[in-house]
Amino acid sequence: MLTWTLLFALALPAAPAATPPDATVVVVVRHAEKATDDPRDPLLTPAGEARAQSLARRLAGAGLDAAYATQYRRTQLSAAPAAAQAGVAVTVRPVDADNAATYGPDLARDLRALPAGSTALVVGHSNTVPAIVAAISGQAAAEMPETEYDRYTVIVLDADGKARVFVSTY
């Protein structure tokens, strides 16, 4: 369960004084900085590896119950440190031209079906993160430039279905 202490640690000053124990919390990020070793499926740069470790430190104590990434190495490598720290596997959810339009809504449906009190990490791409955030929260999300790697969005889904969205950087 994501506690007020963790929300504060995530530098979310607008966060409520308490997160209900039955709320589902979803943290959505773009993959960390990618290398140029493979034009289709690159690894992370040293800066990207450091960012993935930074994300894991940010999520330490969050009680991460699930982690999702696309089929690409850069998303899986970005999620891996936080998932390993929490003792959960990274669930691979492929995205491609065939499911691009339904990827966000399908993922949102599955996240909303997690047990009450769950915390999940979702790692996507600059062209998928805004749609994922919008699908989960029902609120528009800012587009993400190709050069932006440090934004994360915390979505608190209350038991009544209402979503609260907090955006920061790391």
C-alpha positions in Angstrom: 0.0 0.0 0.0 1.3 3.4 -0.9 1.4 5.5 2.2 1.4 9.3 2.8 5.1 9.0 3.7 5.8 7.5 0.3 3.7 10.0 -1.6 5.6 12.7 0.3 8.9 11.0 -0.6 7.8 11.0 -4.3 7.6 14.8 -4.0 3.9 15.1 -4.5 2.9 18.0 -2.3 -0.7 18.0 -3.6 -1.2 14.4 -2.4 -3.9 13.8 0.2 -3.0 13.4 3.9 -3.9 9.7 3.6 -4.4 7.1 0.9 -7.2 4.8 1.8 -6.1 1.2 2.3 -8.5 0.0 -0.4 -7.1 2.3 -3.0 -5.2 1.0 -6.0 -2.1 2.9 -6.8 -0.5 2.9 -10.2 2.9 4.5 -11.0 3.3 5.2 -14.8 6.7 6.0 -16.2 8.4 6.1 -19.6 11.4 3.8 -20.0 14.8 5.2 -19.0 17.3 6.6 -21.5 17.9 4.2 -24.3 21.2 3.3 -25.9 21.9 3.3 -29.7 23.1 -0.4 -29.9 19.9 -1.6 -31.7 17.6 0.7 -33.6 14.5 -1.5 -32.8 15.2 -2.8 -29.3 18.0 -1.0 -27.6 19.4 -1.5 -24.1 19.6 1.3 -21.6 22.5 3.8 -21.5 24.5 4.1 -18.2 22.3 7.1 -17.4 19.2 5.0 -18.1 20.5 2.2 -15.8 21.0 4.9 -13.1 17.5 6.2 -13.7 16.1 2.7 -13.3 17.9 2.3 -10.0 16.6 5.8 -9.0 13.1 4.6 -9.7 13.6 1.5 -7.6 14.8 3.7 -4.7 11.7 6.0 -5.1 9.5 2.9 -4.9 11.2 1.3 -2.0 8.6 0.7 0.6 5.7 1.2 -1.8 4.7 -2.5 -1.5 4.8 -3.0 -5.2 2.5 -5.9 -6.1 2.8 -5.8 -9.9 5.0 -4.4 -12.6 4.2 -4.2 -16.3 6.4 -3.4 -19.3 6.2 -3.8 -23.1 8.1 -6.4 -25.0 11.1 -4.1 -25.5 14.2 -4.5 -23.5 14.3 -0.8 -22.5 11.0 -1.0 -20.7 11.7 -4.3 -19.0 15.2 -3.1 -17.9 13.6 0.1 -16.5 11.1 -1.9 -14.5 13.4 -4.7 -13.4 15.2 -3.0 -10.4 11.9 -1.9 -8.7 10.3 -5.3 -9.5 13.3 -7.3 -8.1 13.4 -5.1 -5.0 9.7 -5.9 -4.4 10.0 -9.6 -5.3 7.7 -9.5 -8.2 8.2 -10.5 -11.8 7.8 -8.0 -14.6 4.7 -8.9 -16.6 5.3 -8.3 -20.3 2.3 -6.8 -22.2 3.3 -6.4 -25.8 2.2 -3.3 -27.7 2.1 -3.1 -31.5 0.1 -1.7 -34.4 -2.6 -4.3 -34.0 -3.4 -3.3 -30.3 -2.1 0.2 -30.1 -5.6 1.7 -30.0 -6.8 -0.6 -27.2 -3.5 -1.0 -25.2 -4.3 1.7 -22.7 -7.9 0.8 -22.1 -7.1 -2.9 -21.8 -4.3 -2.3 -19.4 -6.5 0.1 -17.4 -9.2 -2.6 -17.1 -6.7 -5.1 -15.8 -5.2 -2.6 -13.3 -8.6 -1.7 -12.0 -9.2 -5.4 -11.4 -6.2 -5.8 -9.1 -7.0 -6.6 -5.5 -7.9 -3.5 -3.4 -4.8 -1.9 -1.9 -2.5 -3.0 -4.7 0.4 -0.9 -6.0 1.5 -1.4 -9.6 4.3 0.0 -11.8 3.7 0.5 -15.5 6.6 1.3 -17.9 5.8 2.5 -21.4 7.1 4.7 -24.1 6.8 8.4 -25.0 4.0 7.6 -27.4 2.1 5.3 -25.0 2.4 6.8 -21.5 -0.1 9.7 -22.1 -2.7 7.4 -23.4 -2.1 4.9 -20.6 -2.5 7.6 -17.9 -5.6 8.9 -19.6 -7.1 5.4 -19.8 -6.4 4.6 -16.2 -7.4 7.9 -14.7 -10.0 9.2 -17.2 -8.1 12.5 -17.3 -6.1 14.0 -20.1 -2.3 13.6 -19.8 0.3 15.9 -21.4 2.1 14.6 -24.4 5.6 13.4 -23.8 8.5 14.6 -25.9 10.9 12.0 -27.2 13.6 13.6 -25.0 11.7 13.3 -21.7 12.7 10.4 -19.4 12.1 11.8 -15.9 8.3 12.2 -15.6 6.3 9.8 -13.5 2.6 9.8 -12.8 1.0 8.4 -9.7 -2.7 7.5 -10.1 -4.6 6.7 -6.9 -7.8 4.8 -7.8 -10.2 5.0 -4.9 -12.6 2.2 -4.2 -15.5 4.3 -5.7 -13.7 4.5 -9.0 -12.5 8.1 -8.7 -8.9 8.8 -9.7 -6.5 11.3 -8.3 -3.4 12.0 -10.5 -0.1 13.4 -9.3 2.7 14.2 -11.7 6.4 14.8 -10.8 9.9 14.0 -12.0 12.7 11.9 -10.7 
